[in-house]
Amino acid sequence: MKVVIAEKPDQAMKLAGPFTHRKKQGFLEIAPNRLFPQGALVTWAIGHICELVPPEAYNPAWKRWTLQSLPLIPETFRHQVTRSKAKQFAIIKQLLRRSDVREIIHAGDAGREGELIVRTIIEQCGVKKPMKRLWISSLTEKAVVAGFESLLDETETQNLYQEAYSRSCADWLIGMNASRVYTILLKNKGINDVFSAGRVQTPTLALVVKREKEIANFKPEPFWEVLATFQIDGKKYEGVWQKDGQSRIDQAEMAERIAAFCRGKSASVKEVKQERKEYLPPYLFNLSALQATANKLYKFSPQKTLEVAQKLYLKGYLSYPRSDSSFVTTEEARTFPDILAKLAKQPAFSGYFPTPKTSLAGNSRYVNQKKVTDHYAIIPTEQVPNVAKLPDEERKIYDLVARRLIAAHCESALFDYTTVLTLVEGRAEFVSKGKVQVRAGWRTVLFDQEKDGDDEILPPLAEGEEGSVHKVKVKESKTQPPKRYTEGQLITLMKTAGKHLDNQELEKVLMKTEGLGTEATRAGIIAMLKQRKYIEVKRNQVFATQKGILLIEVIGDKILASAEMTARWEQRLAEIGQGQASAQAFMEQVRKLSHKIVQDAVEQSKEWNLQDYDVQALPKQASRFRLGKKVAACRVCGGDLVDKGDFYGCSNYQKTKCSVTISKQIMGKKITETNAKKLMEQGKSNKIKGFKKGQESFDAYLVWDEEEKRVKVEQDS
């Protein structure tokens, strides 16, 4: 008898799907068959059932946050079973210890985290039995059966476990020590809040804060351009004045003099340059590229894109989503004609068939065994759904992935770019640029995803043609600050370790870079920064909060905030996963770094000047010890008004739908527990100074409106 351990219940159902089976409490029983002559038991984790123990489990004195106890460095790391998941752990343990169980099949997600989750469970169960590894990239019946027919020896993925284990221990060391030292030191300066810091989250936050400061420090400078419309042999077109390739003029008077010189004058075509450019179809999706595209088109957060792609994977419609590769193997490429034939029957895609290319075999842009790491690119599986019937979010993500595959079978896109130089009176030079699409190619499939530039279509012009200046004007503009990142751009920035790349060089660099975090963790890091009140996302733009800016300000240019250093760590971790580096040597470096982080922080704190920060206005991360804490009795139903993180709310909402809430931030002012309690008990808070409305600042009370059952601001008269 064999026990198969999946990572999640849905995954376990898919693994048992090709076989006759019946459901039991916490596992599935597969009847004897060709692959399992004695049958099999399929059970599952619920994500991370086991977690690293807290500091006080190593040393009771470590429970208190003190500088004297830092750095916290356990001799060896230990795990414990998460209390809420103990029941399922007990079922797994019971199955593994059965006397008739002779072999374990590790069937966690085929990646680093899946490797860690299942091996840790087995270790915690204290079971040492022969183990094989199921390694598949999709959950279709065909893929599941093929996977069980060709199980890997567990030693083949042992290095991946070492990588994931090293990563989790390193994150514990850096996170525990950095968070404690900065929280303690900032508390000594009067800022009483928890400041979480970490190996990946802090450098990521530093990138956002850097952009925030660039915007804040930006001083717009005015500039002027001279625009002319030419009439040449009955043809009209526009141009902008330039000298030595520069069109911006820093003095209005000079721009007006140039315009005055050109009005009504003769003009001639000095030069016409034409260049044909070919654009190859884009690469297939890896997770970062899919997240960036979904954010750009649909404003999906990276976390949402991952969750939706995971649902499609568990349904068997997409391959494994947490992939960092944009390539497939020759074996996968052979399945494409069958997948395309099924996509062609879908109304959403039928208009793109037949595709110019019927196979990608031998096309190194997409097929490259050496560049397929743990998984190949994200592609549709042979199990093609009725796309029109998918839930809206799933349909959008599936559509993106399917179109990428179709586009890869299309011709390149061709454009003719034209640059025209026009001379006025033989002296003033104007440049005009335009483009013409010669062949749409793959852009027909991905048209909505490709935004054309502003280049106009120019009439056919020849050198030496003459005419005149039809009209001329001066346009005044201002230099613009850098734009805030979108969540999709932040994902890409994390992948490139903080190097902001333009699109032309982006794809090449992404193929060989190790950035901040992994494909699987980047979305979670951004979600964590939101949760910890370091960043806010408004209209899909990422803003750094005062709390986030403060943390990066006090850390300064030290190693903890260095994107490049963290990227080098990821490179070393990847080498551990490939068996090319020592996990022990890496962890020794991390222990030394923990000492340095604490020393650096203590030294820096002597120079901190925090007078510019409004301590009361800093957004606070709700402590898990405070969430649910009773603040007052609800004025409407008599229930408990409790701390719910961003607001105080009635605990009876689930039972009676009592919707009493008080925001913790009203018109720029933090609402304290004291004022929330007084508002509930007496209908009116203490006077609160410094409410803000636009540019106006005023003092006011919070009052309870008995008719509307809500809070109002009553200005002090």
matplotlib code that plots the C-alpha trace (Angstrom):
import matplotlib.pyplot as plt

x = [0.0, 1.2, 0.2, 0.1, 0.4, -1.0, -0.6, -4.3, -7.7, -8.6, -5.3, -5.8, -9.2, -7.5, -4.8, -7.4, -9.7, -8.4, -8.9, -11.9, -11.9, -14.0, -13.9, -13.0, -12.4, -9.4, -8.2, -9.3, -9.0, -8.0, -9.1, -6.4, -5.5, -2.6, -0.5, -1.5, -1.9, -2.6, -4.5, -3.4, -4.4, -4.5, -4.4, -3.5, -1.9, -3.8, -0.9, 1.7, 0.5, 3.8, 5.5, 8.8, 8.4, 8.3, 11.4, 10.2, 10.1, 13.9, 14.4, 11.6, 13.6, 13.2, 9.4, 10.2, 11.4, 14.7, 17.8, 19.9, 18.5, 19.3, 20.2, 18.0, 19.9, 18.7, 21.3, 18.9, 15.5, 12.4, 8.8, 5.5, 2.0, -0.2, -3.0, -5.9, -4.6, -3.8, -6.7, -5.6, -2.0, -3.1, -4.9, -1.7, 0.4, -2.0, -1.9, 1.9, 2.4, 0.0, 1.9, 0.6, 2.0, 5.3, 5.9, 5.2, 4.5, 5.3, 2.7, 3.0, 3.1, 6.1, 8.2, 10.2, 7.4, 5.6, 8.8, 9.2, 5.5, 5.3, 8.8, 8.3, 5.1, 6.7, 9.7, 7.3, 5.5, 8.8, 8.3, 11.2, 9.8, 10.9, 9.6, 9.0, 8.2, 5.3, 6.4, 3.8, 3.0, -0.8, -3.6, -5.4, -6.1, -3.5, -0.8, -1.7, -1.5, 1.8, 3.2, 2.4, 4.0, 7.2, 7.8, 11.1, 13.4, 13.1, 16.9, 16.3, 14.4, 16.3, 18.3, 15.0, 14.0, 17.3, 16.8, 13.3, 14.3, 17.2, 15.0, 12.4, 15.1, 16.9, 13.6, 12.9, 16.4, 16.3, 12.7, 12.7, 15.9, 15.3, 11.6, 12.5, 15.5, 13.8, 10.5, 12.4, 14.6, 11.7, 9.7, 12.6, 12.1, 8.4, 6.9, 4.9, 4.1, 5.3, 7.7, 8.0, 11.1, 12.4, 14.8, 12.5, 9.8, 12.2, 14.2, 10.9, 9.5, 12.7, 12.0, 8.6, 9.9, 12.7, 10.1, 7.9, 10.8, 11.7, 8.2, 8.2, 11.5, 10.7, 10.6, 8.8, 10.6, 8.8, 9.9, 8.5, 8.3, 7.7, 5.2, 4.7, 2.2, 3.7, 2.0, 4.2, 2.9, -0.7, 0.3, -0.1, 1.9, 3.3, 6.8, 8.5, 11.6, 14.8, 18.5, 21.2, 18.3, 16.7, 13.3, 12.8, 13.5, 14.1, 13.1, 9.7, 11.2, 13.5, 10.6, 8.5, 11.4, 11.8, 8.1, 8.0, 11.0, 9.1, 5.7, 4.7, 8.2, 9.2, 9.9, 11.7, 12.1, 15.7, 15.7, 13.4, 14.5, 12.6, 13.3, 11.4, 11.2, 10.2, 8.6, 8.5, 5.6, 6.0, 7.3, 4.9, 3.9, 5.7, 3.9, 5.5, 4.6, 1.1, 0.7, 2.0, -0.2, -3.4, -2.6, -2.2, -5.3, -7.7, -6.1, -5.9, -3.5, -0.7, -2.2, -5.6, -3.9, -2.1, -5.3, -7.3, -4.5, -4.3, -8.1, -7.6, -4.7, -6.7, -9.5, -7.0, -7.3, -3.9, -0.4, 1.3, 1.1, 4.1, 6.5, 9.5, 10.1, 8.9, 9.9, 8.6, 10.3, 10.1, 7.7, 5.3, 5.6, 4.3, 1.0, 0.3, -1.4, -4.0, -4.5, -4.8, -7.4, -9.5, -9.1, -10.1, -13.6, -14.1, -16.0, -13.6, -10.6, -12.0, -11.3, -7.5, -7.4, -5.8, -2.6, 0.3, 2.5, 1.2, 4.1, 6.7, 9.1, 12.6, 11.7, 14.2, 12.3, 9.8, 11.3, 14.4, 14.9, 17.9, 15.8, 12.9, 13.7, 11.2, 8.4, 7.7, 5.8, 2.1, 0.1, -3.5, -3.7, -5.4, -8.4, -9.9, -13.0, -16.1, -14.4, -17.6, -19.0, -16.0, -16.5, -15.5, -12.1, -11.1, -12.2, -10.0, -6.9, -7.5, -8.0, -4.6, -2.8, -4.6, -4.0, -0.2, 0.0, -2.0, 0.1, 3.3, 2.0, 1.6, 3.9, 6.0, 4.5, 6.1, 6.2, 7.7, 9.0, 9.5, 11.5, 11.3, 13.5, 12.1, 14.0, 12.4, 14.3, 17.1, 17.9, 15.3, 15.0, 11.8, 11.4, 8.3, 7.9, 5.3, 4.8, 2.7, 1.8, 2.8, 1.8, -0.3, 1.0, 0.6, -0.8, -4.2, -4.5, -3.1, -4.4, -6.1, -2.8, -0.7, -1.0, 0.1, 2.4, 1.4, 3.3, 1.1, 0.8, 2.8, 2.0, 4.5, 7.3, 10.5, 13.7, 13.8, 10.1, 9.1, 6.3, 5.6, 4.8, 1.0, 0.9, 3.2, 2.6, 4.4, 3.5, 4.3, 4.8, 6.3, 8.6, 6.7, 7.7, 8.3, 5.1, 4.3, 4.5, 1.5, 1.3, 2.2, 5.2, 6.3, 6.2, 8.5, 10.8, 11.1, 12.1, 14.8, 16.2, 15.2, 16.6, 13.9, 14.2, 12.5, 10.5, 13.2, 15.8, 13.3, 12.6, 16.3, 17.3, 14.4, 15.6, 18.7, 18.1, 17.4, 15.4, 13.6, 11.7, 10.5, 7.6, 5.6, 6.3, 6.3, 2.5, 2.4, 5.2, 3.2, 0.0, 2.1, 3.3, -0.3, -1.4, 1.4, 0.4, 3.7, 2.0, -1.4, -2.8, -5.1, -6.3, -3.8, -0.9, 1.4, 1.9, 4.3, 2.7, 4.4, 5.1, 6.8, 8.9, 9.9, 11.1, 13.3, 14.5, 15.9, 17.3, 19.1, 21.5, 22.3, 22.3, 18.7, 17.3, 19.5, 17.7, 21.0, 22.1, 18.8, 18.9, 22.4, 20.9, 18.2, 21.0, 22.8, 19.5, 18.9, 22.4, 21.5, 18.4, 20.7, 23.2, 25.9, 26.1, 26.2, 23.1, 25.2, 27.6, 24.7, 23.0, 26.3, 26.4, 22.8, 23.7, 26.6, 24.2, 21.7, 24.5, 25.3, 21.7, 21.3, 24.6, 23.9, 20.4, 21.8, 24.5, 22.1, 19.6, 22.0, 21.7, 17.9, 16.0, 12.3, 10.9, 9.4, 7.1, 3.6, 3.7, 0.0, -0.8, 1.3, -0.9, -0.7, -0.6, -3.3, -1.6, -3.0, -3.2, -5.5, -7.8, -11.1, -10.4, -13.5, -13.4, -17.0, -20.6, -22.3, -24.7, -27.3, -27.6, -25.6, -23.1, -19.3, -17.7, -14.3, -11.0, -11.2, -7.9, -8.7, -11.9, -14.0, -17.0, -19.9, -19.2, -22.9, -22.6, -22.7, -25.6, -27.9, -26.3, -25.7, -23.5, -22.1, -18.6, -16.2, -13.2, -9.8, -8.9, -11.3, -10.3, -6.6, -7.0, -6.5, -9.5, -8.3, -10.0, -10.8, -12.7, -14.5, -15.6, -16.8, -18.7, -20.5, -21.2, -22.1, -22.8, -20.0, -16.2, -13.6, -12.6, -10.2, -7.7, -6.4, -9.1, -8.3, -10.6, -8.7, -6.2, -8.4, -7.6, -10.1, -11.0, -14.2, -16.1, -17.4, -21.1, -23.5, -26.5, -29.3, -31.6, -29.0, -27.1, -23.7, -20.8, -20.7, -18.1, -19.4, -17.1, -16.2, -18.0]
y = [0.0, 3.5, 6.9, 9.8, 13.3, 16.2, 19.9, 20.8, 18.9, 20.0, 18.7, 15.3, 15.0, 15.5, 12.9, 10.3, 11.3, 8.8, 5.9, 4.2, 5.7, 6.6, 9.4, 8.9, 11.3, 13.3, 11.1, 9.2, 5.4, 4.3, 0.8, -1.7, -1.0, -1.3, 1.5, 0.7, -3.1, -2.9, 0.3, 3.7, 6.3, 9.9, 12.5, 16.2, 19.1, 22.4, 24.5, 25.0, 22.6, 23.0, 26.2, 27.3, 27.6, 31.1, 32.5, 31.6, 27.9, 28.0, 30.3, 31.6, 34.8, 35.5, 36.1, 39.7, 42.2, 43.5, 44.8, 42.6, 39.4, 40.3, 38.7, 35.7, 32.8, 29.2, 26.5, 24.4, 25.2, 23.4, 23.1, 22.7, 21.8, 24.8, 24.5, 25.1, 22.3, 19.7, 17.4, 16.9, 16.4, 13.7, 11.9, 12.1, 10.8, 7.9, 6.9, 7.1, 4.9, 2.1, -1.2, -2.0, 1.3, 0.5, 3.6, 7.4, 9.4, 13.0, 14.8, 18.4, 21.2, 20.6, 23.4, 24.6, 25.4, 22.1, 20.3, 22.0, 21.6, 17.8, 16.8, 18.8, 17.0, 13.6, 14.7, 15.9, 12.5, 10.8, 8.3, 7.0, 5.0, 4.8, 7.8, 8.7, 12.1, 12.9, 15.8, 17.1, 20.5, 20.1, 18.2, 16.7, 13.0, 12.3, 14.3, 12.6, 9.1, 9.9, 11.3, 8.2, 6.1, 7.9, 8.8, 10.4, 9.1, 11.5, 12.2, 14.0, 16.9, 16.8, 19.9, 21.9, 21.0, 22.3, 25.5, 26.1, 25.1, 27.5, 30.3, 29.9, 29.8, 32.8, 34.7, 33.8, 35.0, 38.3, 39.0, 38.3, 40.3, 43.2, 43.6, 43.5, 45.8, 48.6, 48.3, 48.6, 51.5, 53.4, 52.8, 54.4, 57.5, 57.6, 55.7, 52.9, 50.5, 47.2, 47.7, 44.5, 44.1, 41.3, 39.9, 40.6, 42.9, 45.7, 46.1, 46.0, 48.7, 50.7, 50.7, 52.2, 54.8, 55.8, 56.5, 58.4, 60.7, 61.2, 62.5, 64.6, 66.2, 66.8, 70.4, 70.9, 73.0, 74.9, 74.4, 75.4, 73.7, 75.2, 73.2, 73.9, 72.6, 72.3, 72.5, 70.6, 70.0, 69.7, 67.4, 68.5, 67.3, 68.5, 68.8, 70.1, 72.4, 70.8, 71.7, 69.0, 66.5, 68.6, 70.1, 71.6, 75.3, 76.7, 80.4, 81.5, 84.5, 82.3, 80.0, 83.0, 84.4, 81.0, 80.9, 84.4, 83.7, 80.7, 82.2, 82.2, 81.2, 78.6, 75.1, 72.1, 68.4, 68.0, 64.2, 61.2, 58.1, 54.9, 51.9, 48.6, 47.0, 43.4, 42.5, 38.9, 37.4, 37.8, 35.0, 32.6, 33.6, 33.0, 34.1, 37.6, 38.4, 37.1, 39.2, 42.3, 41.9, 41.2, 44.2, 46.5, 45.3, 44.5, 46.1, 42.7, 42.7, 40.2, 38.2, 38.0, 36.9, 34.1, 33.0, 32.9, 31.0, 28.6, 27.9, 27.2, 24.9, 22.9, 22.6, 21.1, 24.0, 25.6, 24.3, 25.0, 28.8, 29.4, 29.0, 31.3, 30.0, 31.3, 28.2, 24.7, 21.4, 19.6, 17.1, 19.9, 21.6, 18.4, 18.8, 22.3, 21.2, 19.2, 22.1, 24.6, 22.4, 22.5, 26.3, 26.8, 25.4, 28.2, 31.2, 33.6, 32.3, 30.7, 33.8, 33.4, 29.9, 28.4, 29.9, 30.6, 28.1, 24.7, 23.8, 25.4, 22.3, 23.6, 27.2, 28.2, 31.3, 29.0, 25.5, 25.3, 22.4, 24.1, 27.1, 25.1, 25.1, 23.5, 24.1, 25.1, 28.2, 28.7, 27.3, 25.9, 22.2, 19.7, 20.0, 23.0, 24.4, 26.1, 29.5, 31.5, 29.7, 30.3, 32.9, 36.3, 36.5, 33.0, 33.7, 36.8, 35.0, 31.9, 34.2, 35.9, 32.6, 31.1, 34.1, 34.1, 30.5, 31.3, 34.4, 32.3, 30.5, 33.7, 35.7, 38.6, 42.1, 44.6, 48.4, 51.0, 53.9, 57.2, 60.3, 63.5, 66.5, 69.8, 73.0, 76.5, 79.1, 76.7, 77.2, 76.2, 72.3, 70.5, 66.8, 64.7, 61.0, 58.5, 54.8, 52.5, 48.9, 46.7, 43.4, 42.9, 39.4, 38.3, 41.7, 40.7, 38.2, 40.5, 43.8, 44.9, 44.3, 46.4, 50.2, 52.1, 55.1, 58.6, 58.6, 59.9, 58.5, 60.8, 61.4, 60.1, 62.7, 62.9, 64.8, 68.2, 68.7, 72.3, 74.2, 76.6, 76.9, 76.7, 77.7, 77.7, 77.8, 77.7, 75.1, 75.5, 72.4, 71.4, 68.5, 65.7, 63.8, 60.1, 58.1, 55.9, 52.2, 50.0, 46.7, 45.0, 47.2, 46.5, 42.8, 43.3, 45.6, 42.9, 40.4, 42.7, 43.5, 47.1, 47.8, 49.8, 48.5, 49.7, 47.2, 46.6, 45.1, 43.8, 40.3, 39.4, 40.5, 38.7, 35.4, 35.5, 37.5, 36.5, 39.3, 39.9, 36.8, 34.1, 33.8, 32.1, 34.7, 38.2, 38.7, 37.7, 40.2, 43.1, 41.9, 41.9, 45.4, 46.5, 44.6, 46.1, 49.7, 50.4, 50.9, 51.8, 51.1, 53.8, 53.6, 50.9, 53.2, 52.2, 54.9, 54.6, 55.6, 57.7, 54.6, 52.9, 56.1, 56.3, 52.7, 53.1, 56.5, 55.0, 51.9, 54.2, 52.6, 49.6, 46.0, 45.3, 47.7, 46.6, 45.2, 44.0, 42.2, 40.4, 39.4, 37.9, 35.9, 34.6, 33.6, 31.7, 30.0, 28.9, 27.4, 25.4, 24.1, 23.1, 21.4, 23.9, 25.7, 24.7, 25.3, 25.3, 27.9, 30.1, 29.9, 30.8, 34.0, 34.7, 34.3, 36.8, 39.2, 39.0, 40.3, 43.1, 44.2, 44.6, 46.4, 48.7, 49.6, 50.4, 52.6, 54.4, 55.1, 57.5, 59.8, 59.5, 62.8, 62.0, 65.5, 65.7, 62.8, 63.1, 60.1, 60.2, 60.1, 57.1, 54.2, 51.5, 47.8, 46.2, 43.9, 40.4, 40.7, 43.7, 42.5, 41.6, 43.5, 45.2, 48.9, 49.8, 48.7, 49.2, 52.2, 50.6, 47.0, 46.7, 44.2, 44.7, 47.4, 45.7, 46.5, 45.3, 46.6, 49.7, 50.4, 49.7, 47.6, 45.8, 42.2, 41.3, 42.0, 38.3, 37.5, 40.6, 42.6, 45.5, 47.7, 50.2, 51.2, 54.0, 54.5, 54.8, 57.6, 60.5, 63.6, 63.0, 62.4, 59.1, 58.2, 56.7, 54.0, 56.6, 58.8, 55.8, 54.7, 58.2, 58.5, 55.2, 55.9, 59.7, 60.3, 62.8, 62.5, 64.8, 67.8, 66.6, 69.1, 69.3, 67.8, 68.7, 69.5, 70.5, 73.2, 74.0, 72.8, 72.9, 71.4, 69.4, 66.6, 63.3, 63.0, 60.1, 60.7, 58.7, 58.9, 57.8, 55.6, 56.9, 59.1, 62.8, 65.5, 68.6, 71.6, 73.5, 76.8]
z = [0.0, -0.8, 0.7, -1.7, 0.0, -2.0, -1.0, -1.1, -1.0, -4.6, -5.8, -4.0, -5.8, -9.2, -8.4, -7.4, -10.3, -13.0, -10.6, -8.9, -5.4, -2.4, 0.1, 3.7, 6.6, 5.6, 2.7, -0.4, -0.9, -4.4, -5.4, -6.7, -10.3, -12.8, -11.2, -7.6, -7.5, -3.7, -3.9, -2.5, 0.1, -1.1, 1.7, 1.7, 3.6, 3.9, 2.7, 5.5, 8.2, 10.0, 10.9, 12.4, 16.2, 17.7, 19.6, 23.1, 22.1, 22.0, 25.0, 27.3, 27.8, 24.0, 24.4, 25.7, 23.1, 24.4, 22.8, 25.1, 23.7, 20.1, 17.7, 18.2, 16.6, 17.4, 17.2, 15.1, 13.7, 14.8, 13.4, 15.1, 13.8, 13.3, 15.9, 13.5, 11.2, 13.9, 12.9, 9.3, 10.5, 12.8, 9.9, 7.8, 10.6, 11.3, 7.6, 7.3, 10.4, 9.2, 9.1, 5.6, 4.1, 2.5, 0.4, 0.4, -2.8, -2.3, -4.5, -3.4, -6.0, -8.2, -6.9, -3.9, -1.5, -2.3, -1.6, 1.8, 2.9, 2.4, 3.5, 6.7, 7.5, 6.9, 9.1, 11.9, 11.8, 12.5, 9.7, 7.6, 4.7, 1.0, -0.9, -4.5, -6.0, -8.3, -10.6, -12.9, -14.4, -15.0, -13.4, -16.4, -16.2, -18.9, -17.0, -13.6, -15.1, -16.9, -13.7, -11.6, -14.4, -14.2, -10.5, -9.6, -6.9, -3.9, -4.1, -7.4, -5.6, -2.3, -3.3, -3.9, -0.3, 1.0, -1.0, 0.4, 3.9, 3.8, 2.5, 5.3, 8.0, 6.6, 6.4, 10.1, 11.2, 9.3, 9.9, 13.6, 14.3, 12.0, 13.1, 16.8, 16.7, 14.7, 16.6, 20.0, 18.8, 17.3, 20.5, 22.4, 20.2, 21.1, 18.1, 19.7, 16.8, 15.4, 12.4, 10.4, 8.3, 6.2, 3.6, 0.6, 1.8, 3.0, -0.3, -2.2, 0.1, -0.5, -4.2, -3.6, -1.1, -3.5, -6.2, -3.7, -2.8, -6.5, -7.0, -3.8, -4.7, -8.4, -9.4, -12.7, -15.3, -18.1, -21.7, -25.1, -28.5, -31.9, -34.0, -37.7, -40.3, -43.8, -47.2, -49.7, -53.2, -51.9, -49.0, -45.4, -42.4, -39.0, -37.6, -34.5, -34.6, -33.5, -33.1, -32.5, -31.9, -29.2, -29.6, -26.1, -25.7, -22.2, -23.0, -24.2, -26.0, -28.1, -29.1, -30.2, -32.3, -34.0, -34.7, -36.0, -38.3, -39.8, -40.4, -44.1, -45.2, -47.8, -46.8, -48.5, -47.7, -46.7, -46.0, -45.9, -44.0, -44.0, -41.8, -41.7, -38.2, -37.5, -34.1, -33.2, -31.2, -27.4, -25.3, -23.6, -20.1, -16.9, -13.7, -13.5, -17.1, -16.6, -13.5, -15.1, -18.2, -16.1, -14.0, -17.0, -18.8, -16.0, -12.9, -11.2, -8.3, -8.6, -5.8, -7.6, -10.8, -9.0, -7.2, -10.5, -12.4, -9.5, -9.8, -13.5, -12.7, -10.2, -12.7, -15.2, -17.7, -17.3, -16.5, -13.2, -12.6, -10.3, -13.2, -13.8, -17.3, -20.6, -22.5, -23.1, -23.9, -27.2, -25.6, -24.7, -28.0, -29.6, -27.7, -29.2, -32.4, -30.5, -28.0, -30.9, -32.7, -29.6, -29.1, -32.8, -31.9, -29.3, -30.7, -28.9, -30.9, -34.1, -36.2, -35.7, -37.3, -39.3, -37.9, -40.3, -38.3, -37.4, -35.1, -32.9, -33.0, -33.5, -32.7, -30.1, -29.1, -27.4, -27.2, -25.1, -22.7, -21.0, -20.1, -18.5, -14.8, -12.4, -14.9, -18.4, -19.4, -18.4, -21.3, -21.8, -21.3, -23.7, -21.4, -23.1, -21.3, -22.8, -22.4, -22.6, -19.5, -17.3, -14.4, -15.6, -13.8, -14.9, -18.5, -18.6, -17.4, -19.6, -22.6, -22.0, -21.8, -24.8, -27.0, -26.1, -27.4, -30.6, -31.2, -31.0, -34.1, -36.0, -38.3, -37.0, -37.2, -39.7, -39.5, -41.8, -39.7, -41.6, -40.4, -42.4, -42.0, -43.3, -43.7, -43.4, -45.4, -45.6, -41.9, -39.3, -39.1, -38.2, -37.7, -38.4, -37.5, -38.7, -39.1, -41.2, -40.3, -43.2, -41.6, -38.5, -37.9, -34.2, -33.3, -34.7, -31.8, -29.1, -30.5, -27.3, -25.4, -27.7, -27.6, -30.7, -30.2, -31.1, -34.4, -37.2, -40.7, -43.0, -46.7, -49.3, -49.5, -51.5, -50.9, -52.6, -52.7, -51.9, -50.4, -47.5, -43.8, -43.5, -39.9, -36.8, -33.1, -29.8, -27.3, -23.6, -21.4, -18.1, -17.3, -15.6, -12.4, -12.7, -12.4, -9.5, -10.1, -10.8, -9.0, -12.3, -12.8, -9.2, -9.8, -12.8, -10.8, -8.1, -10.8, -12.1, -8.6, -8.9, -12.3, -14.2, -17.7, -20.9, -22.9, -25.5, -23.1, -20.6, -22.0, -22.5, -19.0, -17.3, -18.8, -16.7, -13.6, -10.1, -8.4, -5.1, -4.0, -6.4, -8.9, -6.1, -3.4, -5.1, -5.0, -1.4, -0.5, -2.1, -0.2, 3.0, 2.4, 2.1, 5.2, 7.2, 6.2, 4.4, 1.0, -0.3, -3.8, -5.2, -8.8, -9.4, -8.4, -5.5, -2.8, 0.1, 3.5, 6.1, 8.1, 5.1, 4.4, 8.1, 8.2, 5.0, 6.2, 9.5, 7.8, 5.2, 2.8, 4.9, 3.5, 4.8, 2.2, -0.7, -3.7, -5.3, -2.2, -1.8, -5.5, -4.9, -2.0, -4.4, -6.8, -4.0, -3.0, -6.6, -6.6, -3.5, -5.4, -8.2, -5.9, -6.7, -3.3, 0.3, 2.4, 5.6, 4.3, 3.2, 6.7, 8.3, 6.2, 7.3, 11.0, 10.5, 8.7, 11.6, 13.9, 11.5, 11.1, 14.8, 15.2, 12.3, 13.7, 17.2, 15.8, 13.3, 16.0, 17.7, 14.7, 14.0, 13.8, 13.6, 14.2, 10.6, 11.3, 12.7, 15.0, 15.6, 11.9, 11.1, 9.9, 12.4, 11.7, 13.8, 16.2, 16.2, 20.0, 19.6, 16.9, 18.4, 21.6, 23.1, 23.0, 24.2, 24.2, 20.9, 21.1, 18.9, 19.8, 23.1, 21.6, 21.8, 19.7, 18.9, 17.2, 13.6, 12.3, 10.2, 12.1, 15.2, 14.5, 16.2, 16.9, 16.2, 12.5, 11.6, 13.9, 13.6, 10.7, 13.2, 10.9, 13.5, 12.5, 13.4, 11.0, 12.8, 10.4, 9.8, 7.8, 8.5, 12.2, 14.1, 16.2, 19.5, 21.6, 24.2, 21.8, 20.2, 23.7, 24.7, 21.5, 22.1, 25.8, 25.7, 22.0, 21.7, 21.7, 23.3, 21.2, 18.5, 17.1, 13.5, 11.2, 7.6, 4.7, 1.6, 2.8, 5.8, 9.3, 12.2, 15.6, 16.0, 17.9, 16.7, 17.4, 17.0, 14.8, 16.4, 13.3, 10.7, 13.2, 12.1, 13.1, 12.1, 12.5, 14.4, 14.1, 17.2, 17.2]

ax = plt.figure().add_subplot(projection="3d")
ax.plot(x, y, z, "-o")
ax.set_aspect("equal")
plt.show()
